[in-house]
Amino acid sequence: MTQMIDKRPDPEALSRIKDILGPKGWVDDADDLAPWLVDSRGVYHGRCLGMARPGSVEEVSQVLAVAYDAGIEIVPQGGNTGRVGGATPDDTGHQLLINMGRMNKVRDIDAANYTMTVEAGCILQDIQRAAENADRLFPLSLGAEGSCQIGGNLASNAGGINVLRYGNARDLVLGLEVVLPDGRIWTGLRRLRKDNTGYDLKHLFLGSEGTLGIITAAVLKLFPLPKERAAALVALDSLDSAVTLLEKARTASADALMSFELMPGFSLDWAEKHVEGAKQPFETTYDWTVLMEIGGTKMDGSAGVALEGLLEEAFEAGQVVDAILPQSEEQRAQLWFLREAIVEAQNREGAQIKHDVAVPVSLVPDFIRQANAAAIALMPGIRPYPFGHVGDGNIHYNLSQPVDMPVETFFAEQEAIHRAVHDVALSMNGSISAEHGIGRTKRDELLRCKSDVELDTMRALKNLFDPKGLMNPGKTIPAPR
Ligand SMILES: Cc1cc2nc3c(=O)[nH]c(=O)nc-3n(C[C@H](O)[C@H](O)[C@H](O)COP(=O)(O)OP(=O)(O)OC[C@H]3O[C@@H](n4cnc5c(N)ncnc54)[C@H](O)[C@@H]3O)c2cc1C
């Protein structure tokens, strides 16, 4: 006979948690909670006991200690912009949501050490600005930067548009402060660039998606602030030229290439059609375009000179067939607005099936061709919309529904299409999640793409940090086959 486990929380434990947090740190009004109980894609809807909004690491520690003793499950949450349902509680109403938004102080900027120490609830854009005010760059940059939090960025090892030059979130951290599931605090806020003293624990928490503990603060790496940025939107003669141009651009710029974003030409038309303020700047619709940007450390125009020289060569070689070079900061911003607008444009064109895959950069064109063939074979009329951070081999391989196909018919094939696209990536030794993480959406798909050794090790680590299985249960780690 199956024994039912009653996960209803002990009311006394809950009232102790509320006492620790005080009225500023507790939300249980249904209207106030509503936006935090649905994920950013609107796919997952949850319920919760209430939302804790701790104001200090001590409060996080005390809340987790009580929850641990009482067996209360925890869902950590940052800005709730994640794409894989990782920050949404389940529908039992028995989980405690812990939103980190009140812990939003920049604790310290050490410009000489090129570091800053920030609390987990700082909004990414605020961190970028604080760094800039100290004449430094914090390079993590992504579409949701106005609302995502650094704790969420680190927990999901976010990528974005500058990974090519500076690495992803994992590469931008020197130290961490984490509260473990039982309430113990690990204070690892070291500002060191060299520290070879055994296992580097921070890397376990970076990308762990809230399954091992709650990140409460971090020491971030800063970089010299580029004094100028030279951008170009270029039209290519073929998809293969994206890889050739990327290769040349890295060399010609002495690796000062910051971004290299691939967009199908028609996505620019869709952006102009659907998103106010977005303008397709070419006179014709090319098959493939790239938005690229070089950062310069001097204000002498050398970044622009390097870019123009590179493009001239590529024109002569026939790889680039047209180019827009912004002449002002405003025009440069418009091109980046267009890049972000293509995401919203696709939403407005109807239902989509999305993927976030990575393959070796040199195989991106092959991946796109093979994935297109596989998707169209399964569903004639489906409209591939591959775009993204090609400089990192990261394709947001999205597919729009065939025109006039009912949404239910389209989504009925979703699993088969996911499988086919992921199979193409896996056949190239690629990844089914380049930057968005696993969360709920891709948890079971991990069974197909990780070896038993990897899965067993992940489960053993989870069990070591969280033996009661209370931290973000049901996310990221699949049950054994
Ligand atoms: C328009 C748009 C564009 C985007 N572009 C990109 C992109 O280019 N690159 C990219 O990588 N992502 C992108 N994303 C996805 C998303 O913004 C990132 O994954 C972001 O890093 C999530 O941060 P968040 O604060 O919103 O985290 P949340 O969504 O709140 O949480 C994400 C995960 O982290 C956990 N978590 C949150 N905070 C903590 C904490 N303090 N301690 C422990 N665990 C925690 C949650 O439980 C959850 O599993 C985009 C999203 C949108 C909406």
The ligand as an SDF file (V2000), in Angstrom:
LIG
                    3D

 53 58  0  0  0  0  0  0  0  0999 V2000
   13.3530   38.9020  -22.5990 C   0  0  0  0  0  0  0  0  0  0  0  0
   14.2670   37.8770  -21.9630 C   0  0  0  0  0  0  0  0  0  0  0  0
   15.5520   37.7300  -22.4800 C   0  0  0  0  0  0  0  0  0  0  0  0
   16.4180   36.7850  -21.9090 C   0  0  0  0  0  0  0  0  0  0  0  0
   17.6730   36.6600  -22.4320 N   0  0  0  0  0  0  0  0  0  0  0  0
   18.5240   35.7800  -21.8720 C   0  0  0  0  0  0  0  0  0  0  0  0
   19.8520   35.6440  -22.3870 C   0  0  0  0  0  0  0  0  0  0  0  0
   20.2520   36.2720  -23.3690 O   0  0  0  0  0  0  0  0  0  0  0  0
   20.6770   34.7800  -21.7520 N   0  0  0  0  0  0  0  0  0  0  0  0
   20.2800   34.0410  -20.6640 C   0  0  0  0  0  0  0  0  0  0  0  0
   21.0790   33.2780  -20.1190 O   0  0  0  0  0  0  0  0  0  0  0  0
   19.0220   34.1400  -20.1740 N   0  0  0  0  0  0  0  0  0  0  0  0
   18.1460   34.9820  -20.7470 C   0  0  0  0  0  0  0  0  0  0  0  0
   16.8780   35.0860  -20.2530 N   0  0  0  0  0  0  0  0  0  0  0  0
   16.4500   34.2070  -19.1410 C   0  0  0  0  0  0  0  0  0  0  0  0
   16.5850   34.8680  -17.7550 C   0  0  0  0  0  0  0  0  0  0  0  0
   16.5110   36.2510  -17.8070 O   0  0  0  0  0  0  0  0  0  0  0  0
   17.8700   34.4940  -17.0840 C   0  0  0  0  0  0  0  0  0  0  0  0
   17.8800   33.0940  -16.9130 O   0  0  0  0  0  0  0  0  0  0  0  0
   18.1280   35.1660  -15.7290 C   0  0  0  0  0  0  0  0  0  0  0  0
   19.4540   34.8560  -15.3900 O   0  0  0  0  0  0  0  0  0  0  0  0
   17.2020   34.7190  -14.6060 C   0  0  0  0  0  0  0  0  0  0  0  0
   17.3510   35.6190  -13.5040 O   0  0  0  0  0  0  0  0  0  0  0  0
   16.1340   35.8700  -12.4930 P   0  0  0  0  0  0  0  0  0  0  0  0
   16.6350   36.7500  -11.4010 O   0  0  0  0  0  0  0  0  0  0  0  0
   14.9420   36.3360  -13.2030 O   0  0  0  0  0  0  0  0  0  0  0  0
   15.9290   34.4080  -11.9160 O   0  0  0  0  0  0  0  0  0  0  0  0
   14.5820   33.6020  -11.6710 P   0  0  0  0  0  0  0  0  0  0  0  0
   13.8470   33.4170  -12.9390 O   0  0  0  0  0  0  0  0  0  0  0  0
   13.8310   34.1960  -10.5490 O   0  0  0  0  0  0  0  0  0  0  0  0
   15.2000   32.2030  -11.2000 O   0  0  0  0  0  0  0  0  0  0  0  0
   15.9550   31.4120  -12.0650 C   0  0  0  0  0  0  0  0  0  0  0  0
   16.4460   30.1630  -11.3050 C   0  0  0  0  0  0  0  0  0  0  0  0
   17.3800   30.5350  -10.3070 O   0  0  0  0  0  0  0  0  0  0  0  0
   16.9180   30.1970   -8.9970 C   0  0  0  0  0  0  0  0  0  0  0  0
   17.2820   31.3370   -8.1440 N   0  0  0  0  0  0  0  0  0  0  0  0
   16.9320   32.6290   -8.2930 C   0  0  0  0  0  0  0  0  0  0  0  0
   17.5520   33.3920   -7.3740 N   0  0  0  0  0  0  0  0  0  0  0  0
   18.3070   32.5590   -6.6220 C   0  0  0  0  0  0  0  0  0  0  0  0
   19.1930   32.7460   -5.5260 C   0  0  0  0  0  0  0  0  0  0  0  0
   19.4360   33.9530   -5.0170 N   0  0  0  0  0  0  0  0  0  0  0  0
   19.8000   31.6620   -4.9970 N   0  0  0  0  0  0  0  0  0  0  0  0
   19.5760   30.4270   -5.5050 C   0  0  0  0  0  0  0  0  0  0  0  0
   18.7520   30.1920   -6.5450 N   0  0  0  0  0  0  0  0  0  0  0  0
   18.1390   31.2460   -7.0950 C   0  0  0  0  0  0  0  0  0  0  0  0
   15.4280   29.9490   -9.1410 C   0  0  0  0  0  0  0  0  0  0  0  0
   14.9690   29.0120   -8.1990 O   0  0  0  0  0  0  0  0  0  0  0  0
   15.3420   29.4330  -10.5610 C   0  0  0  0  0  0  0  0  0  0  0  0
   15.6270   28.0570  -10.5780 O   0  0  0  0  0  0  0  0  0  0  0  0
   15.9850   35.9940  -20.8050 C   0  0  0  0  0  0  0  0  0  0  0  0
   14.6960   36.1570  -20.3000 C   0  0  0  0  0  0  0  0  0  0  0  0
   13.8510   37.0770  -20.8600 C   0  0  0  0  0  0  0  0  0  0  0  0
   12.4680   37.2380  -20.2700 C   0  0  0  0  0  0  0  0  0  0  0  0
  1  2  1  0
  2  3  1  0
  2 52  2  0
  3  4  2  0
  4  5  1  0
  4 50  1  0
  5  6  2  0
  6  7  1  0
  6 13  1  0
  7  8  2  0
  7  9  1  0
  9 10  1  0
 10 11  2  0
 10 12  1  0
 12 13  2  0
 13 14  1  0
 14 15  1  0
 14 50  1  0
 15 16  1  0
 16 17  1  0
 16 18  1  0
 18 19  1  0
 18 20  1  0
 20 21  1  0
 20 22  1  0
 22 23  1  0
 23 24  1  0
 24 25  2  0
 24 26  1  0
 24 27  1  0
 27 28  1  0
 28 29  2  0
 28 30  1  0
 28 31  1  0
 31 32  1  0
 32 33  1  0
 33 34  1  0
 33 48  1  0
 34 35  1  0
 35 36  1  0
 35 46  1  0
 36 37  1  0
 36 45  1  0
 37 38  2  0
 38 39  1  0
 39 40  1  0
 39 45  2  0
 40 41  1  0
 40 42  2  0
 42 43  1  0
 43 44  2  0
 44 45  1  0
 46 47  1  0
 46 48  1  0
 48 49  1  0
 50 51  2  0
 51 52  1  0
 52 53  1  0
M  END
$$$$
